[in-house]
Amino acid sequence: MTDTATDVAKIAREAAIAATTEVLSRLQAGYALEQRVWLSSQEAARYLGLNEATLAVYVKAGCAPESFKIGGGRRFNRADLDRWIRAGGITAFPGVNLRPYDKTSNQ
């Protein structure tokens, strides 16, 4: 084998070892086995037991589960919703003002 072919083979082996190490570490952390299920805002709100408008307020306030704007809609990963619930949901954000005005006020 030429020096160039030997170098390429060595680089390929090192890349394979690095990739295998990464996959194993993700398996141990539980990431690689996590099923990615994406929900629309309406589906996510229903899953969380919220009104869709309430979820939109949480998103705007920065205290909603992680989401991504895709096309004209927002998508939530179900695993992120589960983590948000386990972390305490909206109660994990005690200083966030989610009600800028009081609807019951006659002012």
RAKA-V632046 format. One record per backbone hydrogen bond with DSSP energy under -1.0 kcal/mol. NH is the residue of the N-H (numbers start at 0). CO is the residue of the C=O. Records with the same first field share a line. If there is no record, write none. Layout:
BEGIN
NH = CO + CO
END
This chain:
BEGIN
5 = 1
6 = 2
7 = 3
8 = 4
9 = 5
10 = 6
11 = 7
12 = 8
13 = 9
14 = 10
15 = 11
16 = 12
17 = 13
18 = 14
19 = 15
20 = 16
21 = 17
22 = 18
23 = 19
24 = 20
25 = 21
26 = 22
27 = 23
28 = 24
30 = 25
33 = 30
38 = 75
43 = 39
44 = 40
45 = 41
46 = 42
47 = 43
49 = 44
54 = 50
55 = 51
56 = 52
57 = 53
58 = 54
59 = 55
60 = 56
62 = 57
67 = 74
69 = 72
72 = 69
74 = 67
75 = 38
77 = 36
80 = 76
81 = 77
82 = 78
83 = 79
84 = 80
85 = 81
86 = 82
87 = 84
88 = 83
90 = 87
91 = 88
92 = 89
95 = 92
104 = 101
END
